[in-house]
Amino acid sequence: MQIVSTLSNTEKEQVNEYLDEFGFNTHQIIDIVVKYNGDIDYVANEVDGVAQIISQKFAVMSIPDNNINKLSGFSQIEYMELPKLLGYSLSASISNSCVKVVQNNAPYNLKGTGVLLGIIDSGIQYAHRDFRNSSDGTTRIEYIWDQSIEGNPPVGFNSGTEYTRSQINEALRQPTTAERLSIVPSQDTIGHGTHVAGIAGGNGNASNGQYVGMAPEAEFIIVKLGTGNTTFVRNIEIMLAIKYVIEKARELNKPVAINLSNGTNEGPHDGRSIIEQYIDDMSQVWKNNIIIASGNEGVSFTHTSETVTMTKTGIFSFQIGANQTAYGVSVWKSFIDTMEFEIISPSGNRSSRIRYRDGVKSFILDRTKVYITFVGPSPLNGDEEFAIFLSPISSGAIAAGTWTVNVYGIDIVDGFIDIWGPTSEIAGKDTFMLQPVRSTTLTTPSTARNAITVGAYNSLTNQIAPFSGTGYARNETTIKPDITAPGVNIVSTSITGGYITQSGTSMAAPHVTGAVALMMQWGIVQQRVPFLYGEFLKTYLLRGAERNGISVPSPEWGYGKLCLKNALDMLARTV
């Protein structure tokens, strides 16, 4: 079912024609399903219609057909579609993404005005000149929610502290850093969030225009994740952050492009983890797109797979480096298969064969505590997880060397298993799978179906970045990544006030986030396509991707390389 902002005369005729077969006279009045917020009865009265509320988010509007296009002018209307019955179906890196021509030339001249960038990351160096207006030095940041500073949480939330535009501007007027931080003490101690924000929307003030981001006139909503100075956060902080950004965007009555560059190897990697289902749900709230990095596990040797039959034992091994104090392995299998597992330590000691009915168990091998359990069948996807966790029995380390797991088929129909260890950022470079498989190295939550998942390529060589997380999703029915963008040696804002070069899919994702913001400006802010967000926007973004000989969809490239101008040119032909 396609989402529509307006109905052509042909579509109106088809609607009338189809409904006339059922005896309805619809030549003057037509029914539209709308997703709404606020007072939908007020909107109905304004357009001489009637609203029949069917849930807190959805209503059926009976409206004169010549008033349909007026609906797009009301902020209460988030989108509308025909009823189901009808069956209607930065510098070099920015140039390579076809953005400079869109920013600086007719007919587009887009800079992100009127659109929000939601950066959910490690925070931001808010005093950096690239996040301040050129005219008077005031901030371009609407809000900062620092989850790590207790004291004054946003309304409806229970932790952290929220800082407003006025507070940030007051801080920026202070003569010293200490005085500034006494008013708004939020800092990006890692630098990741600042770098990401600069790619998405830095205005180049600190470089005299040399390093300009994708949407240099957009405004920001920043969430600093976590409860302290750590590079790792929990799913719950991210989920709360998404809710916060979307609520603030709706409060400000502006569309928002949300960037998420965090990932984990936990979960089924099929789009059905809790956070991914939440992202899919929240993608339907207000006018937003959620853009997620595919992760940097492409060559990190953190994933492998194996086939088990009644006569063939599956075997996988992983190397534990010196001084490793914790390591977890997740084995995902079909619920229909019955398997038993045996764990072999580096010295050759073996566990007993572990079965589903054994439940949670623990035992010691080579002075290492081994915890095992079966989880499932999962209510999220029906599959089972066999989890292994290793820890030292004292203050030492896990036994270093090769650990092996034998998997015995007892009753096999499918027989395929996927195995993930922790991401390389957690496990380190000396701990890895010995028979790694590059496919399905996308991190969670990048397999969320409604997100725009971004892989990375080298814009100088036009080659996929080796580290870029590769698809498809585990179920092989979800095409991920969706698209690729430059992610190698990207120059962007630094917490020092200058610029720094970094690589990763975390750098590729904000290229797409900024491009989405420019598309929203063209469509929503400038009222050409008022419902240009969500899956509608995503479709045109992927259609406009450059292929150049790439066979798509591709588990590495998705539908190709980001090219914003192509996407906008296609859209312009439909207006």
C-alpha positions as CSV (number, residue, x, y, z in Angstrom):
1,M,0.0,0.0,0.0
2,Q,1.6,3.2,-1.1
3,I,1.6,6.3,1.2
4,V,0.2,9.3,-0.7
5,S,0.2,13.0,0.0
6,T,-2.2,13.9,-2.8
7,L,-4.4,12.0,-5.2
8,S,-4.2,12.5,-8.9
9,N,-7.4,12.7,-10.9
10,T,-6.7,9.2,-12.2
11,E,-6.4,7.9,-8.7
12,K,-9.7,9.6,-7.7
13,E,-11.4,8.1,-10.7
14,Q,-10.1,4.6,-9.8
15,V,-11.3,5.0,-6.2
16,N,-14.8,6.0,-7.3
17,E,-14.9,3.4,-10.0
18,Y,-13.9,0.6,-7.6
19,L,-16.2,1.6,-4.8
20,D,-19.1,2.1,-7.3
21,E,-19.0,-1.6,-7.9
22,F,-20.1,-2.0,-4.3
23,G,-22.9,0.5,-4.6
24,F,-21.2,3.5,-3.0
25,N,-21.7,6.9,-4.5
26,T,-18.3,8.5,-4.0
27,H,-18.2,11.2,-6.6
28,Q,-18.3,13.9,-4.0
29,I,-17.0,12.3,-0.8
30,I,-14.0,10.0,-0.4
31,D,-12.7,8.1,2.6
32,I,-9.0,8.5,3.6
33,V,-7.2,6.7,6.4
34,V,-5.0,9.2,8.3
35,K,-2.3,8.8,10.9
36,Y,-2.8,11.8,13.2
37,N,-1.9,13.6,16.4
38,G,-3.8,16.1,18.4
39,D,-7.4,17.1,17.7
40,I,-8.5,15.3,14.6
41,D,-12.1,16.5,14.9
42,Y,-10.8,20.1,14.5
43,V,-9.1,19.1,11.2
44,A,-12.2,17.4,10.0
45,N,-14.4,20.4,10.7
46,E,-11.9,22.7,8.9
47,V,-12.1,20.6,5.7
48,D,-15.9,20.0,5.8
49,G,-15.3,16.3,6.7
50,V,-16.1,13.8,9.4
51,A,-13.5,11.9,11.4
52,Q,-14.2,8.4,12.7
53,I,-11.5,7.6,15.3
54,I,-10.3,4.0,15.1
55,S,-7.4,4.2,17.5
56,Q,-5.2,6.7,19.3
57,K,-3.2,7.1,16.1
58,F,-5.5,6.3,13.2
59,A,-8.8,7.7,11.9
60,V,-10.9,7.5,8.8
61,M,-11.6,10.9,7.3
62,S,-14.7,11.2,5.1
63,I,-14.0,14.4,3.1
64,P,-15.0,16.1,-0.1
65,D,-12.5,15.1,-2.8
66,N,-11.7,18.7,-3.6
67,N,-10.5,19.2,0.0
68,I,-8.1,16.2,0.2
69,N,-5.0,18.3,-0.7
70,K,-5.8,20.7,2.2
71,L,-5.1,18.0,4.7
72,S,-1.3,18.2,4.1
73,G,-1.4,21.7,5.6
74,F,-2.3,20.6,9.1
75,S,0.4,19.5,11.5
76,Q,-2.1,17.1,13.1
77,I,-1.9,14.9,9.9
78,E,1.3,12.8,9.9
79,Y,0.4,10.9,6.8
80,M,-2.6,9.5,4.9
81,E,-3.2,6.6,2.6
82,L,-6.0,5.0,0.7
83,P,-7.9,2.3,2.5
84,K,-6.6,-1.2,2.1
85,L,-9.7,-2.3,0.3
86,L,-8.6,-0.2,-2.7
87,G,-5.3,-2.1,-3.2
88,Y,-3.2,0.8,-4.4
89,S,-0.2,-0.3,-4.5
90,L,32.5,16.5,3.4
91,S,34.5,17.8,1.0
92,A,35.4,14.8,-1.3
93,S,33.0,12.5,0.5
94,I,30.2,15.0,0.1
95,S,31.0,15.5,-3.6
96,N,30.9,11.8,-4.1
97,S,27.5,11.7,-2.5
98,C,26.1,14.1,-5.1
99,V,25.4,16.7,-2.3
100,K,27.4,19.8,-3.2
101,V,25.5,20.3,-6.4
102,V,22.3,20.1,-4.3
103,Q,23.5,22.4,-1.6
104,N,24.8,25.2,-3.8
105,N,22.9,25.1,-7.1
106,A,19.5,25.7,-8.6
107,P,16.9,24.3,-8.6
108,Y,17.6,22.9,-5.1
109,N,19.9,25.2,-3.0
110,L,19.3,23.0,0.1
111,K,21.1,23.5,3.4
112,G,18.7,21.7,5.8
113,T,16.7,24.8,6.9
114,G,13.7,23.9,9.0
115,V,14.8,20.3,9.6
116,L,16.2,18.7,12.8
117,L,19.1,16.4,13.1
118,G,18.8,14.0,16.0
119,I,22.2,12.8,17.0
120,I,22.1,9.9,19.5
121,D,25.7,9.3,20.4
122,S,28.5,10.3,22.9
123,G,27.4,13.9,23.1
124,I,28.7,17.0,21.4
125,Q,31.3,19.8,21.8
126,Y,28.5,22.4,21.7
127,A,31.0,25.3,21.8
128,H,32.5,24.2,18.4
129,R,32.0,27.0,15.9
130,D,30.5,24.6,13.4
131,F,27.5,24.2,15.6
132,R,26.9,27.9,16.0
133,N,25.2,30.4,13.7
134,S,27.6,32.4,11.6
135,S,25.8,35.7,12.1
136,D,25.8,36.0,15.9
137,G,27.6,32.9,17.3
138,T,24.4,31.5,18.9
139,T,23.8,27.8,19.1
140,R,22.2,25.7,16.4
141,I,21.2,23.1,19.1
142,E,17.6,23.1,20.3
143,Y,18.2,20.6,23.1
144,I,20.9,18.5,24.7
145,W,19.7,15.6,26.9
146,D,22.7,14.3,28.8
147,Q,21.7,10.9,30.2
148,S,24.9,10.8,32.3
149,I,24.3,13.9,34.4
150,E,21.6,13.5,37.0
151,G,19.5,16.4,38.2
152,N,16.9,17.8,35.7
153,P,15.5,15.1,33.4
154,P,13.2,16.0,30.5
155,V,9.5,15.9,31.2
156,G,8.3,12.3,31.1
157,F,11.7,10.8,31.7
158,N,13.4,9.7,34.9
159,S,17.1,10.3,34.4
160,G,19.7,12.7,33.1
161,T,19.5,16.4,32.6
162,E,18.0,18.4,29.7
163,Y,19.6,21.7,28.5
164,T,17.7,24.1,26.3
165,R,18.8,26.4,23.6
166,S,18.6,29.4,25.9
167,Q,20.8,27.7,28.5
168,I,23.3,26.7,25.8
169,N,23.4,30.3,24.5
170,E,23.9,31.6,28.1
171,A,26.9,29.2,28.5
172,L,28.4,30.3,25.1
173,R,28.4,33.9,26.3
174,Q,30.7,33.1,29.2
175,P,34.3,34.2,28.9
176,T,35.9,31.0,30.1
177,T,35.5,27.3,29.6
178,A,35.0,26.8,33.4
179,E,32.2,29.3,33.5
180,R,30.6,27.9,30.4
181,L,30.6,24.4,31.9
182,S,29.2,25.6,35.1
183,I,26.0,26.4,33.2
184,V,25.9,23.5,30.7
185,P,28.4,20.9,31.9
186,S,27.6,18.3,29.2
187,Q,30.8,17.2,27.3
188,D,31.7,14.8,24.6
189,T,34.7,13.1,26.2
190,I,35.0,10.5,23.5
191,G,34.6,12.7,20.4
192,H,32.5,10.2,18.4
193,G,29.3,12.2,18.6
194,T,30.9,15.5,17.8
195,H,32.5,13.9,14.7
196,V,29.2,12.4,13.6
197,A,27.3,15.7,14.1
198,G,29.8,17.6,12.0
199,I,29.4,15.2,9.1
200,A,25.6,15.5,9.3
201,G,25.3,19.2,9.8
202,G,28.5,21.1,10.6
203,N,28.5,24.5,8.9
204,G,32.3,24.9,8.4
205,N,32.7,28.1,10.5
206,A,35.9,26.9,12.1
207,S,37.5,26.1,8.7
208,N,36.3,29.1,6.7
209,G,34.0,26.8,4.8
210,Q,36.5,24.1,3.9
211,Y,34.8,21.3,5.9
212,V,31.1,21.7,5.5
213,G,28.6,19.0,6.5
214,M,25.6,17.7,4.7
215,A,22.9,19.9,6.2
216,P,24.8,23.0,7.4
217,E,21.6,25.0,8.3
218,A,19.7,22.3,10.1
219,E,19.3,22.4,13.9
220,F,20.2,19.7,16.3
221,I,18.7,17.7,19.1
222,I,21.5,15.9,20.9
223,V,21.3,12.9,23.2
224,K,24.4,11.9,25.1
225,L,23.9,8.2,25.8
226,G,24.8,6.3,28.9
227,T,25.4,6.8,32.6
228,G,29.0,7.9,32.5
229,N,32.2,8.2,30.5
230,T,32.0,4.9,28.6
231,T,32.0,3.8,25.0
232,F,29.2,1.3,25.6
233,V,25.5,1.9,26.4
234,R,22.5,-0.3,26.9
235,N,19.6,-0.7,24.5
236,I,17.3,1.1,27.0
237,E,19.2,4.3,26.8
238,I,19.0,4.3,23.0
239,M,15.3,3.5,23.0
240,L,14.6,6.3,25.4
241,A,16.7,8.6,23.3
242,I,14.7,7.8,20.2
243,K,11.5,8.5,22.0
244,Y,12.9,11.9,23.3
245,V,14.1,13.1,19.9
246,I,10.8,12.3,18.2
247,E,8.7,13.9,20.9
248,K,10.9,17.0,20.8
249,A,10.6,17.2,17.0
250,R,6.8,16.9,17.2
251,E,6.8,19.6,19.9
252,L,8.8,21.9,17.6
253,N,6.6,20.8,14.6
254,K,9.7,20.0,12.5
255,P,10.7,16.8,10.6
256,V,13.7,15.0,12.0
257,A,16.5,12.7,10.6
258,I,17.8,10.6,13.5
259,N,21.4,9.2,13.4
260,L,22.3,6.1,15.4
261,S,25.9,4.8,15.0
262,N,25.9,2.3,17.9
263,G,25.8,-1.5,17.4
264,T,26.2,-4.8,19.2
265,N,26.5,-8.4,18.1
266,E,23.7,-9.5,20.6
267,G,20.4,-10.5,19.2
268,P,19.1,-12.6,16.3
269,H,20.3,-10.3,13.6
270,D,17.0,-10.7,11.7
271,G,15.3,-7.4,12.6
272,R,13.3,-8.9,15.4
273,S,15.2,-7.9,18.5
274,I,13.4,-5.7,21.0
275,I,15.2,-2.5,20.0
276,E,14.6,-3.2,16.3
277,Q,10.9,-3.8,16.8
278,Y,10.8,-0.6,18.8
279,I,12.6,1.3,16.0
280,D,10.2,-0.1,13.5
281,D,7.3,1.1,15.7
282,M,8.8,4.6,16.3
283,S,9.5,5.0,12.6
284,Q,5.7,5.4,12.3
285,V,5.6,8.2,14.9
286,W,5.7,11.8,13.6
287,K,7.8,12.8,10.5
288,N,11.1,11.0,10.9
289,N,13.7,8.7,9.4
290,I,16.1,6.6,11.5
291,I,19.5,6.0,10.0
292,I,21.7,3.3,11.4
293,A,25.3,2.4,10.8
294,S,25.8,-1.2,9.7
295,G,28.7,-1.7,12.1
296,N,32.4,-2.3,11.6
297,E,32.5,-6.1,12.0
298,G,33.1,-7.0,8.3
299,V,36.7,-8.2,8.9
300,S,36.6,-8.4,12.7
301,F,36.2,-12.2,12.7
302,T,33.3,-12.1,15.2
303,H,30.8,-14.2,13.2
304,T,30.8,-17.7,11.8
305,S,28.2,-20.2,10.7
306,E,27.9,-24.0,10.4
307,T,25.6,-26.7,9.1
308,V,24.6,-29.6,11.2
309,T,23.0,-32.9,10.0
310,M,22.1,-36.2,11.7
311,T,25.4,-37.6,10.5
312,K,27.6,-34.5,10.4
313,T,28.8,-32.8,13.6
314,G,29.0,-29.1,13.4
315,I,32.2,-27.6,14.7
316,F,33.2,-24.0,15.4
317,S,36.2,-22.6,17.3
318,F,37.2,-19.3,18.8
319,Q,40.6,-18.0,20.0
320,I,40.7,-16.3,23.4
321,G,43.6,-13.9,23.7
322,A,45.7,-13.3,26.8
323,N,44.2,-11.4,29.7
324,Q,40.6,-11.8,28.5
325,T,38.3,-11.5,31.5
326,A,34.9,-12.0,29.8
327,Y,33.6,-13.5,26.6
328,G,30.2,-14.5,25.4
329,V,29.0,-16.5,22.4
330,S,25.5,-16.6,21.0
331,V,24.4,-19.6,18.8
332,W,21.1,-19.0,16.9
333,K,19.3,-22.0,15.5
334,S,15.8,-22.9,14.2
335,F,13.4,-23.9,16.9
336,I,12.5,-27.0,14.8
337,D,16.0,-28.5,15.2
338,T,17.1,-30.5,18.2
339,M,20.9,-30.2,18.9
340,E,23.3,-31.0,21.7
341,F,26.5,-29.1,22.4
342,E,29.9,-30.0,23.8
343,I,32.5,-27.5,24.8
344,I,36.3,-28.3,24.6
345,S,38.8,-26.1,26.4
346,P,42.3,-25.2,25.1
347,S,43.8,-28.1,27.1
348,G,41.4,-30.6,25.6
349,N,39.1,-30.9,28.6
350,R,35.5,-31.5,27.6
351,S,32.1,-30.8,29.0
352,S,29.3,-33.3,29.0
353,R,26.8,-33.0,26.1
354,I,24.5,-30.2,26.8
355,R,20.8,-30.5,26.0
356,Y,17.9,-28.1,25.9
357,R,16.2,-29.7,29.0
358,D,19.4,-29.0,31.0
359,G,18.4,-25.4,31.4
360,V,21.0,-23.1,33.0
361,K,24.2,-24.8,33.9
362,S,27.7,-23.9,35.0
363,F,31.0,-25.8,35.2
364,I,34.7,-25.3,35.3
365,L,37.2,-26.0,32.4
366,D,40.8,-25.0,32.6
367,R,40.2,-22.7,35.6
368,T,37.5,-20.9,33.6
369,K,33.9,-20.7,34.7
370,V,31.6,-21.7,31.8
371,Y,28.0,-20.6,32.0
372,I,25.5,-22.1,29.4
373,T,21.8,-21.8,28.8
374,F,19.2,-22.3,26.1
375,V,16.8,-19.4,25.5
376,G,13.6,-19.7,23.5
377,P,11.8,-20.4,21.4
378,S,11.9,-16.6,21.3
379,P,8.5,-14.9,21.2
380,L,10.2,-12.4,18.9
381,N,11.1,-14.8,16.1
382,G,10.4,-18.3,17.2
383,D,14.1,-19.3,17.2
384,E,16.3,-20.6,19.9
385,E,19.6,-19.3,21.3
386,F,22.3,-21.3,22.9
387,A,24.4,-18.9,25.0
388,I,27.9,-19.5,26.3
389,F,29.6,-17.1,28.7
390,L,33.2,-17.5,29.9
391,S,34.8,-15.8,33.0
392,P,37.8,-16.5,35.2
393,I,37.2,-18.3,38.5
394,S,39.3,-15.8,40.4
395,S,41.0,-12.5,39.6
396,G,42.9,-13.9,36.7
397,A,41.8,-14.4,33.1
398,I,40.0,-16.8,30.9
399,A,42.1,-19.7,29.7
400,A,43.8,-18.4,26.5
401,G,44.0,-20.5,23.4
402,T,41.5,-22.3,21.1
403,W,38.1,-23.2,22.5
404,T,36.0,-25.5,20.4
405,V,32.3,-26.3,20.4
406,N,30.9,-29.5,18.8
407,V,27.3,-29.4,17.8
408,Y,25.5,-32.8,17.4
409,G,22.3,-33.2,15.3
410,I,19.6,-35.1,17.2
411,D,16.6,-34.3,15.1
412,I,17.4,-32.0,12.2
413,V,15.2,-30.3,9.6
414,D,17.0,-27.0,8.9
415,G,20.4,-27.6,10.4
416,F,21.9,-24.1,9.9
417,I,23.4,-22.2,12.9
418,D,24.9,-18.7,13.2
419,I,27.4,-17.9,15.8
420,W,28.4,-14.4,17.1
421,G,31.0,-13.3,19.6
422,P,31.2,-9.8,21.0
423,T,32.1,-7.0,18.7
424,S,35.8,-6.3,18.2
425,E,35.5,-3.1,20.3
426,I,34.5,-5.3,23.3
427,A,36.5,-8.4,22.7
428,G,39.7,-6.9,21.3
429,K,41.8,-7.9,18.4
430,D,43.3,-11.0,19.9
431,T,40.0,-12.8,20.5
432,F,38.1,-14.0,17.4
433,M,36.4,-16.8,15.5
434,L,38.9,-19.1,13.8
435,Q,36.6,-19.8,10.8
436,P,35.1,-16.4,10.3
437,V,32.2,-15.7,7.9
438,R,32.0,-12.2,6.4
439,S,28.3,-12.4,5.6
440,T,25.7,-11.4,8.2
441,T,28.1,-9.2,10.1
442,L,25.6,-6.4,10.5
443,T,25.3,-5.3,14.1
444,T,22.1,-4.9,16.0
445,P,20.0,-2.7,15.6
446,S,21.0,-2.2,11.9
447,T,18.7,-5.0,10.7
448,A,15.6,-3.0,11.8
449,R,13.4,-3.2,8.8
450,N,12.2,0.4,8.7
451,A,15.6,2.0,9.4
452,I,17.9,3.1,6.6
453,T,21.0,0.9,7.2
454,V,24.3,2.4,5.9
455,G,27.4,0.6,4.9
456,A,30.7,2.3,4.1
457,Y,32.9,2.6,1.1
458,N,36.2,4.4,0.3
459,S,35.3,7.4,-1.9
460,L,38.9,7.6,-3.3
461,T,39.1,4.0,-4.5
462,N,35.3,3.4,-4.9
463,Q,35.8,0.1,-3.1
464,I,33.7,-1.2,-0.2
465,A,35.4,-0.6,3.1
466,P,36.7,-3.9,4.4
467,F,35.3,-3.2,7.9
468,S,31.8,-2.4,6.7
469,G,29.2,-4.7,8.2
470,T,27.8,-7.0,5.5
471,G,24.4,-8.5,4.9
472,Y,22.0,-9.9,4.5
473,A,19.9,-10.2,7.7
474,R,20.0,-13.6,9.2
475,N,16.6,-14.6,7.8
476,E,17.9,-13.6,4.3
477,T,14.5,-12.0,3.5
478,T,15.5,-8.5,4.7
479,I,17.9,-6.6,2.4
480,K,20.5,-4.9,4.6
481,P,22.5,-2.7,4.3
482,D,20.1,-0.4,2.3
483,I,22.8,1.9,0.9
484,T,26.4,2.9,1.3
485,A,28.1,6.2,1.8
486,P,31.7,7.4,2.2
487,G,33.2,6.1,5.5
488,V,37.0,6.1,5.1
489,N,39.3,9.0,6.2
490,I,36.4,11.4,6.8
491,V,37.4,14.8,8.1
492,S,34.9,16.3,10.6
493,T,34.6,18.2,13.8
494,S,36.8,17.4,16.8
495,I,36.2,18.1,20.5
496,T,39.4,20.2,20.4
497,G,37.5,22.8,18.3
498,G,39.2,21.8,15.1
499,Y,38.9,18.8,12.9
500,I,40.0,15.2,12.9
501,T,40.0,12.3,10.4
502,Q,38.1,9.1,11.3
503,S,36.8,6.0,9.5
504,G,33.9,3.7,10.1
505,T,30.3,3.1,9.2
506,S,29.7,5.6,12.0
507,M,31.0,8.2,9.5
508,A,29.0,6.8,6.6
509,A,25.7,6.9,8.4
510,P,25.6,10.7,9.0
511,H,26.2,11.3,5.3
512,V,22.8,9.7,4.7
513,T,21.3,11.4,7.8
514,G,22.2,14.8,6.3
515,A,21.0,13.8,2.9
516,V,17.7,12.8,4.4
517,A,17.4,16.2,6.1
518,L,17.9,17.9,2.8
519,M,15.2,15.8,1.2
520,M,12.9,16.6,4.1
521,Q,13.6,20.3,3.5
522,W,12.7,20.0,-0.2
523,G,9.6,18.0,0.4
524,I,8.1,18.9,3.7
525,V,9.5,22.3,4.6
526,Q,9.1,23.7,1.1
527,Q,5.7,21.9,0.8
528,R,6.4,20.0,-2.5
529,V,5.9,16.5,-1.1
530,P,4.5,17.0,2.5
531,F,4.8,13.3,3.4
532,L,8.4,12.9,2.3
533,Y,9.7,10.8,5.2
534,G,9.6,7.2,6.4
535,E,9.4,4.4,3.8
536,F,8.3,6.9,1.1
537,L,11.6,8.9,1.5
538,K,13.6,5.7,1.8
539,T,12.3,4.4,-1.5
540,Y,13.5,7.4,-3.5
541,L,16.8,7.5,-1.6
542,L,17.5,3.9,-2.7
543,R,16.1,4.4,-6.2
544,G,18.6,7.3,-6.6
545,A,21.6,5.3,-5.5
546,E,24.4,5.0,-8.0
547,R,25.0,1.4,-9.2
548,N,27.9,1.8,-11.7
549,G,28.0,-1.9,-12.5
550,I,27.1,-3.0,-8.9
551,S,24.6,-5.9,-9.0
552,V,21.9,-5.0,-6.6
553,P,20.7,-5.7,-4.1
554,S,24.1,-6.5,-2.8
555,P,25.0,-7.8,0.7
556,E,27.9,-5.3,0.7
557,W,26.5,-2.3,-1.2
558,G,22.8,-2.6,-0.6
559,Y,21.1,-0.8,-3.4
560,G,24.3,1.2,-4.3
561,K,26.1,4.4,-3.3
562,L,24.3,7.5,-1.9
563,C,23.6,10.1,-4.6
564,L,21.2,12.7,-3.3
565,K,20.8,14.6,-6.6
566,N,19.5,11.5,-8.4
567,A,16.9,10.9,-5.6
568,L,15.7,14.5,-5.8
569,D,15.6,14.6,-9.6
570,M,13.4,11.5,-9.5
571,L,11.1,13.1,-6.9
572,A,11.0,16.4,-8.9
573,R,9.6,14.6,-11.9
574,T,6.7,13.4,-9.8
575,V,5.6,16.8,-8.5
